[in-house]
C-alpha cells in the first residue's frame, strides 16, 4: 500500500468514526450550529485569523476569515467557503 492509498484509507476510517449516524432534525441543533457559526465568524474577525468550524453530524465544514484574507489570493466567495467534508 503506497502513501496515497494509506491516506485515503485513513480518511475513510476517520469519516466513519466521526460522522454522526443520525440526521439533524431539531430546531435546538440548528440553533446551536447557528450560534457556533457566529462565534467562529467573530473569532476570525477579532483575532484576524482563519477559523474552520466542522459540523460532524452533517459532515460539513465552514470557514471564516478575518482581514488576513485580504492578503491571500482568494476571491470574496472563496473567503466564505463551505465544504462538504470534515
DSSP file (Angstrom, degrees, kcal/mol; ACC not computed):
  #  RESIDUE AA STRUCTURE BP1 BP2  ACC     N-H-->O    O-->H-N    N-H-->O    O-->H-N    TCO  KAPPA ALPHA  PHI   PSI    X-CA   Y-CA   Z-CA
    1    1 A X              0   0    0      0, 0.0     2,-0.1     0, 0.0     0, 0.0   0.000 360.0 360.0 360.0 123.2    0.0    0.0    0.0
    2    2 A X     >  -     0   0    0      1,-0.1     4,-2.2     4,-0.0     5,-0.2  -0.268 360.0 -93.0 -84.6 177.4    1.6    3.3   -1.0
    3    3 A X  H  > S+     0   0    0      1,-0.2     4,-2.2     2,-0.2     5,-0.1   0.842 123.3  52.0 -60.0 -38.3    1.2    6.6    0.8
    4    4 A X  H  > S+     0   0    0      2,-0.2     4,-2.3     1,-0.2    -1,-0.2   0.917 110.7  47.1 -67.0 -44.1   -1.8    7.8   -1.2
    5    5 A X  H  > S+     0   0    0      1,-0.2     4,-2.4     2,-0.2    -2,-0.2   0.897 112.9  49.5 -63.6 -40.2   -3.7    4.6   -0.6
    6    6 A X  H  X S+     0   0    0     -4,-2.2     4,-2.5     2,-0.2    -1,-0.2   0.898 110.6  49.9 -66.4 -40.1   -2.9    4.7    3.1
    7    7 A X  H  X S+     0   0    0     -4,-2.2     4,-2.3     2,-0.2    -2,-0.2   0.915 111.7  48.5 -64.5 -42.6   -4.0    8.4    3.3
    8    8 A X  H  X S+     0   0    0     -4,-2.3     4,-2.2     2,-0.2    -2,-0.2   0.904 111.9  48.9 -63.5 -42.6   -7.3    7.6    1.6
    9    9 A X  H  X S+     0   0    0     -4,-2.4     4,-2.3     2,-0.2    -2,-0.2   0.903 111.0  50.3 -64.5 -41.6   -7.9    4.6    3.9
   10   10 A X  H  X S+     0   0    0     -4,-2.5     4,-2.6     2,-0.2    -2,-0.2   0.891 109.1  51.8 -63.5 -39.7   -7.2    6.7    6.9
   11   11 A X  H  X S+     0   0    0     -4,-2.3     4,-2.7     2,-0.2     5,-0.2   0.911 109.3  49.9 -63.6 -42.1   -9.6    9.4    5.7
   12   12 A X  H  X S+     0   0    0     -4,-2.2     4,-2.3     2,-0.2    -2,-0.2   0.917 112.1  47.7 -61.7 -43.6  -12.3    6.8    5.2
   13   13 A X  H  X S+     0   0    0     -4,-2.3     4,-2.2     2,-0.2    -2,-0.2   0.915 112.3  49.5 -64.0 -43.2  -11.7    5.5    8.8
   14   14 A X  H  X S+     0   0    0     -4,-2.6     4,-2.3     1,-0.2     5,-0.3   0.938 112.1  47.3 -62.1 -47.8  -11.8    9.0   10.2
   15   15 A X  H  X S+     0   0    0     -4,-2.7     4,-2.2     1,-0.2    -1,-0.2   0.908 111.5  51.5 -60.0 -42.3  -15.0    9.9    8.5
   16   16 A X  H  < S+     0   0    0     -4,-2.3    -1,-0.2     1,-0.2    -2,-0.2   0.893 115.1  42.0 -62.4 -40.3  -16.6    6.6    9.6
   17   17 A X  H  < S+     0   0    0     -4,-2.2    -1,-0.2    -5,-0.2    -2,-0.2   0.799 121.3  38.7 -78.5 -29.7  -15.7    7.2   13.2
   18   18 A X  H  < S+     0   0    0     -4,-2.3     2,-0.3    -5,-0.2    -2,-0.2   0.770  90.4  92.1 -96.0 -28.0  -16.5   10.9   13.4
   19   19 A X  S  < S-     0   0    0     -4,-2.2    38,-0.2    -5,-0.3    37,-0.1  -0.512  77.7-120.1 -76.6 131.0  -19.6   11.3   11.4
   20   20 A X        -     0   0    0     36,-1.3    -1,-0.1    -2,-0.3    -2,-0.1  -0.342  11.2-139.4 -66.3 149.0  -22.9   11.1   13.3
   21   21 A X  S    S+     0   0    0      2,-0.1     2,-0.2    -2,-0.0    -1,-0.1   0.843  79.5  63.7 -79.9 -34.6  -25.3    8.4   12.2
   22   22 A X  S    S-     0   0    0      1,-0.1     2,-0.3    -3,-0.0    -2,-0.1  -0.485  83.4-114.7 -92.2 161.8  -28.5   10.4   12.6
   23   23 A X        -     0   0    0     -2,-0.2     2,-0.3     1,-0.1    35,-0.1  -0.646  35.4-102.4 -89.5 150.4  -29.6   13.4   10.7
   24   24 A X        +     0   0    0     -2,-0.3    -1,-0.1     1,-0.1     3,-0.0  -0.563  52.8 156.9 -69.6 128.7  -30.0   16.7   12.5
   25   25 A X        +     0   0    0     -2,-0.3     2,-0.4    -3,-0.0    -1,-0.1   0.291  37.0  85.0-142.1  13.9  -33.7   17.2   13.0
   26   26 A X     >  -     0   0    0      1,-0.1     4,-1.7     0, 0.0     5,-0.2  -0.906  68.5-132.7-121.9 151.8  -34.4   19.6   15.8
   27   27 A X  H  > S+     0   0    0     -2,-0.4     4,-2.4     1,-0.2     5,-0.2   0.806 108.5  61.1 -66.0 -29.2  -34.5   23.3   16.0
   28   28 A X  H  > S+     0   0    0      2,-0.2     4,-2.6     1,-0.2    -1,-0.2   0.940 103.7  48.6 -63.3 -46.9  -32.3   23.2   19.0
   29   29 A X  H  > S+     0   0    0      1,-0.2     4,-2.3     2,-0.2    -2,-0.2   0.921 113.6  46.4 -58.9 -44.9  -29.5   21.5   17.0
   30   30 A X  H  X S+     0   0    0     -4,-1.7     4,-2.4     1,-0.2    -1,-0.2   0.867 111.6  52.1 -67.1 -35.9  -29.8   24.1   14.2
   31   31 A X  H  X S+     0   0    0     -4,-2.4     4,-2.1     2,-0.2    -2,-0.2   0.906 109.5  48.9 -65.6 -41.9  -29.9   26.9   16.8
   32   32 A X  H  X S+     0   0    0     -4,-2.6     4,-2.5     2,-0.2    -2,-0.2   0.921 111.5  49.6 -63.9 -44.4  -26.7   25.6   18.4
   33   33 A X  H  X S+     0   0    0     -4,-2.3     4,-2.4     1,-0.2    -2,-0.2   0.932 109.8  51.1 -59.5 -45.8  -25.0   25.4   15.0
   34   34 A X  H  X S+     0   0    0     -4,-2.4     4,-1.8     1,-0.2    -1,-0.2   0.898 110.2  50.1 -58.6 -41.5  -26.1   28.9   14.2
   35   35 A X  H  X S+     0   0    0     -4,-2.1     4,-2.2     1,-0.2    -1,-0.2   0.922 111.0  47.6 -64.7 -44.8  -24.6   30.1   17.5
   36   36 A X  H  X S+     0   0    0     -4,-2.5     4,-2.7     1,-0.2    -1,-0.2   0.856 108.4  55.4 -66.6 -33.6  -21.3   28.4   16.9
   37   37 A X  H  X S+     0   0    0     -4,-2.4     4,-2.2     2,-0.2    -1,-0.2   0.897 108.2  48.9 -64.2 -38.8  -21.1   29.8   13.4
   38   38 A X  H  X S+     0   0    0     -4,-1.8     4,-2.5     2,-0.2    -2,-0.2   0.908 111.1  50.1 -65.5 -41.9  -21.5   33.3   14.8
   39   39 A X  H  X S+     0   0    0     -4,-2.2     4,-2.7     2,-0.2    -2,-0.2   0.930 111.2  48.8 -59.8 -46.2  -18.7   32.6   17.4
   40   40 A X  H  X S+     0   0    0     -4,-2.7     4,-2.3     1,-0.2    -2,-0.2   0.911 112.2  47.9 -62.6 -43.2  -16.4   31.3   14.7
   41   41 A X  H  X S+     0   0    0     -4,-2.2     4,-2.0     2,-0.2    -1,-0.2   0.929 113.5  47.3 -63.6 -45.6  -17.0   34.4   12.5
   42   42 A X  H  X S+     0   0    0     -4,-2.5     4,-3.1     1,-0.2     5,-0.3   0.910 111.0  51.8 -63.2 -42.4  -16.5   36.8   15.4
   43   43 A X  H  X S+     0   0    0     -4,-2.7     4,-2.6     1,-0.2     6,-0.2   0.922 109.5  49.6 -60.2 -45.3  -13.3   35.0   16.5
   44   44 A X  H  <>S+     0   0    0     -4,-2.3     5,-1.8     1,-0.2     4,-0.5   0.900 115.3  43.9 -61.3 -41.0  -11.9   35.2   12.9
   45   45 A X  H  <5S+     0   0    0     -4,-2.0     3,-0.4     3,-0.2    22,-0.3   0.925 116.2  45.3 -71.4 -44.9  -12.7   38.9   12.8
   46   46 A X  H  <5S+     0   0    0     -4,-3.1    -2,-0.2     1,-0.2    -3,-0.2   0.911 122.9  34.9 -66.1 -43.1  -11.4   39.8   16.3
   47   47 A X  T  <5S-     0   0    0     -4,-2.6    -1,-0.2    -5,-0.3    -2,-0.2   0.361 103.5-126.2 -96.4   5.3   -8.2   37.8   16.0
   48   48 A X  T   5 +     0   0    0     -4,-0.5    -3,-0.2    -3,-0.4     2,-0.2   0.927  69.5 119.2  51.1  51.1   -7.6   38.5   12.3
   49   49 A X      < -     0   0    0     -5,-1.8    17,-3.0    -6,-0.2     2,-0.5  -0.554  68.7 -96.3-129.4-167.9   -7.3   34.8   11.7
   50   50 A X  E     -A   65   0A   0     15,-0.2     2,-0.4    -2,-0.2    15,-0.2  -0.984  35.0-168.8-120.9 128.1   -8.8   31.9    9.8
   51   51 A X  E     -A   64   0A   0     13,-3.1    13,-2.6    -2,-0.5     2,-0.5  -0.952   9.0-163.3-121.4 135.2  -11.3   29.6   11.6
   52   52 A X  E     -A   63   0A   0     -2,-0.4     2,-0.6    11,-0.2    11,-0.2  -0.982   6.0-167.5-117.0 123.0  -12.7   26.3   10.4
   53   53 A X  E     -A   62   0A   0      9,-3.1     9,-2.8    -2,-0.5     2,-0.5  -0.949   8.4-157.9-110.1 119.4  -15.8   25.0   12.1
   54   54 A X  E     -A   61   0A   0     -2,-0.6     2,-0.9     7,-0.2     7,-0.3  -0.864   8.9-155.3-104.7 128.5  -16.6   21.4   11.4
   55   55 A X  E  >> -A   60   0A   0      5,-3.8     5,-1.9    -2,-0.5     4,-1.1  -0.866  10.3-173.7 -98.8 101.0  -20.1   20.0   11.8
   56   56 A X  T  45S+     0   0    0     -2,-0.9   -36,-1.3     1,-0.2    -1,-0.2   0.781  79.7  57.8 -70.5 -26.9  -19.6   16.3   12.4
   57   57 A X  T  45S+     0   0    0    -38,-0.2    -1,-0.2     1,-0.2   -33,-0.1   0.917 118.6  29.5 -68.7 -42.6  -23.3   15.5   12.3
   58   58 A X  T  45S-     0   0    0      2,-0.2    -2,-0.2    -3,-0.1    -1,-0.2   0.459 103.6-124.5 -96.6  -2.4  -23.8   16.9    8.8
   59   59 A X  T  <5 +     0   0    0     -4,-1.1     2,-0.3     1,-0.2    -3,-0.2   0.953  68.6 129.8  56.5  51.3  -20.2   16.2    7.6
   60   60 A X  E   < -A   55   0A   0     -5,-1.9    -5,-3.8    24,-0.2     2,-0.4  -0.988  43.3-157.7-139.0 142.9  -19.8   19.9    6.6
   61   61 A X  E     -AB  54  83A   0     22,-2.9    22,-2.8    -2,-0.3     2,-0.4  -0.950   2.4-159.7-124.6 146.3  -17.2   22.5    7.4
   62   62 A X  E     -AB  53  82A   0     -9,-2.8    -9,-3.1    -2,-0.4     2,-0.4  -0.970   6.9-155.1-123.1 136.3  -17.4   26.3    7.4
   63   63 A X  E     -A   52   0A   0     18,-2.5     2,-0.4    -2,-0.4   -11,-0.2  -0.916   8.2-173.5-114.9 142.4  -14.5   28.7    7.1
   64   64 A X  E     -A   51   0A   0    -13,-2.6   -13,-3.1    -2,-0.4     2,-0.4  -0.994   6.6-165.2-132.1 138.0  -14.4   32.2    8.3
   65   65 A X  E     -A   50   0A   0     -2,-0.4   -15,-0.2    14,-0.2   -20,-0.1  -0.978   8.7-148.0-131.6 136.9  -11.6   34.6    7.7
   66   66 A X    >   -     0   0    0    -17,-3.0     3,-2.0    -2,-0.4     4,-0.2   0.018  58.4 -65.9 -79.2-164.3  -10.6   37.9    9.2
   67   67 A X  G >  S+     0   0    0    -22,-0.3     3,-1.7     1,-0.3     4,-0.4   0.644 122.2  82.9 -66.0 -12.7   -8.9   40.7    7.3
   68   68 A X  G >  S+     0   0    0      1,-0.3     3,-1.7     2,-0.2     4,-0.5   0.816  78.3  70.1 -57.2 -28.4   -5.8   38.5    6.9
   69   69 A X  G X >S+     0   0    0     -3,-2.0     3,-0.9     1,-0.3     5,-0.5   0.751  82.8  69.8 -63.9 -23.1   -7.7   37.0    3.9
   70   70 A X  G < 5S+     0   0    0     -3,-1.7    -1,-0.3     1,-0.2    -2,-0.2   0.781  97.5  52.2 -64.8 -24.4   -7.2   40.3    2.0
   71   71 A X  G < 5S+     0   0    0     -3,-1.7     2,-0.3    -4,-0.4    -1,-0.2   0.617  97.8  81.5 -85.2 -13.6   -3.5   39.3    1.8
   72   72 A X  T < 5S-     0   0    0     -3,-0.9     2,-2.5    -4,-0.5     0, 0.0  -0.652  93.1-112.2 -92.3 149.8   -4.3   35.9    0.4
   73   73 A X  T   5S+     0   0    0     -2,-0.3     2,-0.4     2,-0.0    -3,-0.1  -0.356  74.4 126.8 -78.9  63.8   -5.1   35.4   -3.3
   74   74 A X      < -     0   0    0     -2,-2.5    -2,-0.1    -5,-0.5     2,-0.1  -0.948  56.1-129.6-123.4 141.0   -8.7   34.5   -2.6
   75   75 A X     >  -     0   0    0     -2,-0.4     4,-1.4     1,-0.1     3,-0.0  -0.318  37.3 -99.8 -76.6 170.2  -11.9   35.9   -4.0
   76   76 A X  H  > S+     0   0    0      1,-0.2     4,-0.7     2,-0.2     3,-0.2   0.883 124.7  50.5 -59.9 -39.2  -14.7   37.0   -1.7
   77   77 A X  H >4 S+     0   0    0      1,-0.2     3,-0.6     2,-0.2    -1,-0.2   0.859 107.4  53.4 -69.1 -34.2  -16.6   33.8   -2.3
   78   78 A X  H >4 S+     0   0    0      1,-0.2     3,-0.7     2,-0.1    -1,-0.2   0.767 102.0  60.2 -70.7 -24.0  -13.5   31.7   -1.5
   79   79 A X  H 3< S+     0   0    0     -4,-1.4   -14,-0.2     1,-0.3    -1,-0.2   0.728 105.5  48.2 -73.7 -21.7  -13.2   33.5    1.8
   80   80 A X  T << S+     0   0    0     -4,-0.7    -1,-0.3    -3,-0.6     2,-0.2  -0.397  87.0 167.8-113.4  52.8  -16.6   32.3    2.8
   81   81 A X    <   -     0   0    0     -3,-0.7   -18,-2.5    -2,-0.1     2,-0.4  -0.446  21.5-169.2 -76.4 135.5  -16.0   28.7    1.9
   82   82 A X  E     -B   62   0A   0    -20,-0.2     2,-0.4    -2,-0.2   -20,-0.2  -0.996  11.4-161.7-121.3 132.0  -18.3   25.9    2.9
   83   83 A X  E     -B   61   0A   0    -22,-2.8   -22,-2.9    -2,-0.4     2,-2.0  -0.937  23.2-137.1-121.4 133.3  -17.0   22.3    2.3
   84   84 A X  S    S+     0   0    0     -2,-0.4     2,-0.3   -24,-0.2   -24,-0.2  -0.452  84.4  63.3 -84.4  65.6  -19.0   19.1    2.2
   85   85 A X              0   0    0     -2,-2.0    -2,-0.2   -24,-0.0   -30,-0.2  -0.944 360.0 360.0-173.6 157.7  -16.4   17.3    4.3
   86   86 A X              0   0    0     -2,-0.3   -26,-0.1   -32,-0.1   -30,-0.1   0.399 360.0 360.0 -99.2 360.0  -14.8   17.4    7.7
